[in-house]
Amino acid sequence: MATYIALLRGINVSGQKMIKMVDLKAMFESVGFEAVQTYIQSGNVLYQSKDLRENEMVEKIHSAILERFGFEVDVQVFGVPNWNQIIANNPFVTRDNLDEAKLYVSLLANEPLPENVEKLASFAFQEETYQLIDRAVYLYVPKGYGNAKLSNNFLENKLKVSATTRNWKTMLTLRDML
C-alpha cells in the first residue's frame, strides 16, 4: 500500500464547486482508497492505494467527483517520492531574506510544450519571479498571491496546461502529514 496526495483544482473558492471535506473523505473511501485524510478546505487529500497507477487514480477520482457532486474538477495525484522531489527542487528557499509566506508552487497536470514555456518566458513582472522545474512552477510574489500577475489562470493560459497552486506552507504541511 502506497501513500498519495491528490490535489483538486478550484473547489470551495468563492462559493463555487462546494464540497465538504467530510463528504470528500467519504467519497475517496467509497471508491476503495484507505487512510484518507483531508487538509484545509481547498482540496488536499492524502490517502493510500494499491495496484493503481497515478493516471488511473486521477481518472477514478475525477469520475467519482462528477458522479457524486455533479461537476468536473481537475485532479492531480502525487506519490511520496515525487512530492518530496517537488519540495527539494524549490530554488527560492535557499535565498536570504526571503519571506516564505510569499512562496507558492503551481503544479502542472502535464509538462508544457517548449513553445509555451518560451511564451511564458517572454513575460516579466516587476518583483515577481518564477522558475519552472519539471511540472512545478515555483513562484515568489512579494506583494502576495492575491495581487500576483503570475496567477494560476495566467500560467494555465500561457503554458496551455491545467495547474493548481498551493502556498509553501501547505506544501510543507502535506509533506509532514505523509
C-alpha positions, 0 to 999 in steps of 0.5 A, spaced: 500 500 500 502 506 497 501 513 500 498 519 495 496 526 495 491 528 490 490 535 489 483 538 486 483 544 482 478 550 484 473 547 489 470 551 495 473 558 492 468 563 492 462 559 493 463 555 487 464 547 486 462 546 494 464 540 497 465 538 504 471 535 506 467 530 510 463 528 504 470 528 500 473 523 505 467 519 504 467 519 497 475 517 496 473 511 501 467 509 497 471 508 491 476 503 495 482 508 497 484 507 505 487 512 510 484 518 507 485 524 510 483 531 508 487 538 509 484 545 509 478 546 505 481 547 498 482 540 496 488 536 499 487 529 500 492 524 502 490 517 502 493 510 500 492 505 494 494 499 491 495 496 484 493 503 481 497 507 477 497 515 478 493 516 471 488 511 473 487 514 480 486 521 477 481 518 472 477 514 478 477 520 482 475 525 477 469 520 475 467 519 482 467 527 483 462 528 477 458 522 479 457 524 486 457 532 486 455 533 479 461 537 476 468 536 473 474 538 477 481 537 475 485 532 479 492 531 480 495 525 484 502 525 487 506 519 490 511 520 496 517 520 492 515 525 487 512 530 492 518 530 496 522 531 489 517 537 488 519 540 495 527 539 494 527 542 487 524 549 490 530 554 488 527 560 492 528 557 499 535 557 499 535 565 498 536 570 504 531 574 506 526 571 503 519 571 506 516 564 505 509 566 506 510 569 499 512 562 496 507 558 492 508 552 487 503 551 481 503 544 479 502 542 472 497 536 470 502 535 464 509 538 462 508 544 457 510 544 450 517 548 449 513 553 445 509 555 451 514 555 456 518 560 451 511 564 451 511 564 458 518 566 458 517 572 454 513 575 460 516 579 466 513 582 472 516 587 476 518 583 483 515 577 481 519 571 479 518 564 477 522 558 475 519 552 472 522 545 474 519 539 471 511 540 472 512 545 478 512 552 477 515 555 483 513 562 484 515 568 489 510 574 489 512 579 494 506 583 494 502 576 495 498 571 491 492 575 491 495 581 487 500 576 483 500 577 475 503 570 475 496 567 477 494 560 476 489 562 470 495 566 467 500 560 467 494 555 465 493 560 459 500 561 457 503 554 458 496 551 455 496 546 461 491 545 467 495 547 474 493 548 481 497 552 486 498 551 493 502 556 498 509 553 501 506 552 507 501 547 505 506 544 501 510 543 507 504 541 511 502 535 506 509 533 506 509 532 514 502 529 514 505 523 509 
